[in-house]
Amino acid sequence: MPFRGGALVTLVTAVTLGVSLPAASQTLPHEPVVFGGGRVTIGGDVSATFSCAGPDAAEPCPDDSGFFNYTDYQHSALRMLRVDVTAAVKAGRRLSFLGELRSENGMTPQPYALYARIRPWASRAFDVQVGRVPPTFGAFARRTYPADNLVIGYPLAYQYLTSLRPDALPAHADELLRMRGRGWLSSFSVGNPAPDHGLALVSAFRWDTGVQVHAANDFVDGAAAVTTGTLGNPLVGDDNAGKQVVGRVALRPATGLIVGFSGARGPFLTRGAAEETGAAGGAGRFTQTGWGTDLEYSRDYYLVRFEAIVSDWRLPLISPPANDLPLRAVSTLVEGRYKIRPGLYAAARLDHLGFSSIAGSSGLQTWDAPVTRVEFGGGFSVQRNLLLKLSVQLNSRDGGRVRRANLGAVQIVFWL
């Protein structure tokens, strides 16, 4: 999990200089670049995150050896330099094109978002988006930018990798159980034999490709989409001739209160892996189904959030011991923030990811290792768009080679 530290040093220096200057002195740019008569807007953000595990006599600042923060781009979410460049081009009153390029840890920039937004009625909050579109499912998916995240780490449902893969699958329950707590590098005998990372319940690091419809008023906000991939495996190109259907409704029944409900269903297994099982019906039978509910309440100096996600994967186990039930994962989190004074806040998140049990040759056992995460810390705004965050993250897992990891992290975020 490489990390290029030069940019972190630069940003730390900028923060130090910013703290030493009067509050009225805005030394860094703080507005997006707009030109072409207001038709083109360029923005973006830069975040540098660094972490250390608990003391180790052999290494002064050890990494997350349990891979608790590994992502589907094979980087640690707590050791990452991320650069985003966004662009919005207005082609007319009813048509815009939006895109985002993202680079992680100095790698070649990749398109994170690229879509057209069509507004049939300029005076109504209704739009159609086509391309690599924003997430529809869940609440945190809309807050994945570092400045929007209360702490530094990501919720388990959106980042932690289970052992399941779209291109490989276990022949039987015992093979799946051998991979408990090994989602950062799992391997199975059916499909692609090369070891690779597994799937999160919902990927926070990639957007899916498809068509999304969105409408809103003062009381309700709704979106529905048909996409190429699934919650855990967003795609650009189709790999199984199936589509996902996903939707979300958010209600605002009172000031400061938002209640949301989400649902999604689509085939996640690749065509090649499904064919190797010999199962009738092809890849379309083997689906990921997700349900979510979320709540947010803010008042005065407080902000409290809750989110729960249930994900069912249906896949064939082609030799005994076999299980007919879908494999289920359930995630729950509670997080909150308290503003101590202008520009300074404290925050905490409690997070748990559990799994259903299956019958192996040794009896019932959860198909993956349950994980609990506690993270607490805070942030300080050096200026409106320059934020310094500190946190401590405690991870524990009922399985895997490393069962505990305590990590301290620092993050600097700058955005336009």
Protein Blocks (a to p, Z undefined) as FASTA:
>chain_A
ZZdfklmmmmmmmmmmmmmpcfklcfbccbdcdeehopaccedddddddddddddfkbmb
dcdfkommgcfkopafklccdddddddddfbjkbccddddddeehiacddfbdcddddfb
lkbccdddedjdddfedjklmmmpfklpmblbdcfklmpccfbdfkbccfbfklmmmmgo
ilmoccdfehjfbdcddddfbdckbccdddddddddfkbccdddddfbdfklccfbdckl
pacddddddddfbghiacddddddddfbdfklmmmnopghijmlmccddddddddddehj
bccdddddddddddddfbdcddfbdcddddddddddddfbghiacddddddddddddddf
koccdfbdcdddddddddddfblmlccdddddddddeedjblbdcdddddddddZZ
